[in-house]
Amino acid sequence: MNNDERGGRAVGSNAKMSRVAAGVAVLVLAAVAVVVLGRGTGGEEIVIYSGRREQFVTPVLEDFERQTGIRVRLLSGSATSFAHRIAGERRRPQADIFLANDAGVMEYLRRQGVLQPIGVRGVDRIPEKFRAGDNSWTGLSARARVLMYNKDLIGEDEMPRSLFDLTAPRYSGRFAITRAGNSSLVSHMAAVRAARGDSGMKDFIRGVLANDPPVTSGHTDIRRMVGAGEVEFGLVNCYYFRLQLDEDHNNNVGIVYPDQGDGQPGTFVNVAGAALIDGAPNHDNALKLLEYLLQPQQLQRFSDISRETPILPEAEHPEGGKPIDAFRWMDMPLAELGGVWEDTLDAMEEAGIAE
Ligand SMILES: [Fe+2]
């Protein structure tokens, strides 16, 4: 199961990127699923563009429909393609809310001027670094970057303590990473780029590739390879560890949060969240939904369903992983991703990792 990252192509502004992205957009939009949840009865509606898997959002949206009578039209597809669509519809917005699995794409849209602040109770409940400076997007659940390992093959004490240990020759051939087009990896590398500069990020990627890792199409491949013992460990989002724990077989896996020691930067934490589109045709209803989603019990449900890390420290957290305030995060507001995210995929490819 892959709970996001269907498109993966970062939005680009140069000619090469625009051509590629436009082609991707046409292909993916053709496959957009439109679901009218159908429990709303009041004649009012909300339109949502969602880059998340339907099963992670429909239970919460259906309850909202039942309670309010507002009909929800959910269009599901690639977050990147929806980002193009929202920017292209800026003069006549067709949707109210954008659900995404990545802060970078939401902040990119904010900088494009196509979002507006979410002025509802509850948004201030979300830790500041997990929402836009003007609250035009907010995280609803969190996703830490972790190393997942096979306990039969490697001890926790032998595991890398830092992300940057992945370049060490002693780990050659022992771990897997995803292809560059995976949106979680793009945002992770955008964070490394923000912290260490363009050359620092490229040096890291070159060092990782020198260790000749299998480069998979997604994280699901990595968790299965680790579980089956085909590699000792892999770089994934935290919920893949929980998904592997849930398997009947090949589930003797452990988790390491990298860069937790004194002087280390902490691990990168991204969010899945919601953005309010500027000029939303059903603005008042959109605010009602956002206020609903930001209630602690709904935030809890979001992360329970997706197996992500609850965004509120006081929430109940799933087995195995750590609560959000129990590990060290990279000290970088996610909003900073928006400035480097756009051409990070190009920079990654320049460093030699295939899309
Ligand atoms: Fe994922």
Residues whose N, C-alpha, C, O or C-beta is under 5 A from the ligand:
A	BS01	LIG	N2 N3 D4
